[in-house]
Amino acid sequence: MEALQGDSLSLTCGAHGNPQPTVTWKKDNNPIEKQDNIKVLNGTLSLATVTRETGGMYKCHVSNSEGNVSHSTQLMIKGPPIIIIPPEDATLNMSQDGILQCQAEAYPTNLTYVWWKQGENVYHIESLKSRVKILVDGTLLIPGLLPEDAGNYTCMPTNGLMNPPTASAYLTVKHPAQVVRMPRETYLPAGMGGVIACPVRAEPPMLFVNWTKDGDVLDLDMASYPGWIVNSEGSVFIATANDDAVGMYTCTAYNSYGTMGQSEPTKVVLEDPPSFQVTPRVEYLQEVGRELIIPCQGHGDPTPNITWVKVGPAPRSPYTVAANGSLLLRPLNKDHQGAWECRATNRVATVSTSTMILVLGTSPHGVSSVTVIPGMNQANVSWEPGFDGGYTQKFTVWLKQASRGKHEWTSLPVPTSKSHLLVTGLLPGTSYQFSILPQNKLGSGPFSEITTIRTLVPPTDPPTIVTTIEKLAPPTYLSANRSSEGIILSWERPLSQSLPITAFVLQACREKGEWSILNGAIGANKSEILVEGLLKDSVYELRMLSRRNKLVSEPSESINISTAGMEVYPARTSLLEFVPEPLLAGVVGGVCFLFVAIILSLVTACVMSHRRDRRRRKRRD
């Protein structure tokens, strides 16, 4: 027995007997439970809607006290196919075989498979029809993949019933960069910006493009090509085209797979851009409902095509362009108002001129640039008025708390000729919504877009200013090696250091003594030095610090070294062992000063004694 998917179906099981027999139904040996779309009445099983799951073996079982009997029937559901193995996205290299699976099941089983690429039957595509194969199980086979084989493929199995299902997958073909459809001629507008295009197809993406001009490499770093660049698409952009641009050009594109070769040459021709013979006025004012004709005529070789576009949203009301290039607005509607551009286009360039249309006798246009500056209990609202429609307009500020319903808006009138309002009486720390409504004597314009703000919260405690002093980091990974010249100390600069380092400082400590500076001006770019100022047959701890002018870092981890047996270092007496040079200089200077003072004292005493002796002799005489 067969039924079409989506239809209703009744299975009748007529039974007679004494006593009256009971009829029960089973599907695939399971009792059928009563459901919304399944009813059993007087032995008849009614199915409101047949689906694929409805199919199966149905058994009618009739029984009474005298015995039982049953009858079975197989229900087959006819319907469109179901895709059980859909195609999956695939990425393959050029020249490999492309295989996209698609398997379906259906009843009736007279399945056929149709494959589409970008919405077109693969057997209708010139580059595919002689190579592609669709296997019996629905698999699509594309031998020897080409770059142009990449795209979205859709499988559609059908058996002629109802709407067939579809499943899609994207085939990516990796290949060296290729220049496709290089034009024979490229036209540049004299005195204007122009582009020499290099149409590239590449997967993986293009990395760079090399250009030649008249057979020579085009080097844009040369001073002879000011204003010339190769943009991200590989095309040559020329800021101002002149006679220097004329010539034969080729381009060669590269990606990580390489290149498929140089392009065909394109001849760059310099021509005058189109111009305007007749231009529109700067501004037009016209009553709504009237006719408005705005002239615009172009001139050039070849003759340019004239088009008109409205700046911003396209008008809902119709407009036409006459054969002579004029813009025809009949009748003139409110949404025709705004800036319009007349464009003249030919193979060389596109030039444009603009005009403003103001429609009189309408309700005002919407405001723009709505700004709301919140305070604690107030908000300053301002906006840019739209065109007034030819009549004096006034504004109303509408507001509500953001948490309230849409019917709880309140309005505040704005004084005439004003485009701002200070709204007071607001709650602190509360979200509000604002919208501006313009009006004139003909009616209301559109509400502005809703602007949501939150009023300020009153301060509780004075703000605490936290000042962070950035620290220097010390060198890391100190290591020392013995050599014939002495101890070689090496280190690594701090990893993340925002403050630049001007020098490193080396400190030493001999046999648990005090830390002293061996070198306080080690170059910031150095990573090793020969340690000087040590004593033979001693044990030291060495550590380093980073320095930026007077700012010094914490010391690094210290390392231990020994100078045992190292003849390059001197042996000193215990009194002067490892005395820092500044301290030693101070001691020597002090001793010298004391010695000089003693000598001066002795000389002075001798002179004074000699003078006393002379005075005594004079007195005697």
Order of alpha helices (4+ residues) and beta strands (2+ residues): beta-beta-beta-beta-beta-beta-beta-beta-beta-beta-beta-beta-beta-beta-beta-beta-beta-beta-beta-beta-beta-beta-beta-beta-beta-beta-beta-beta-beta-beta-beta-beta-beta-beta-beta-beta-beta-beta-beta-beta-beta-beta-beta-beta-beta-beta-beta-beta-beta-beta-beta-beta-alpha
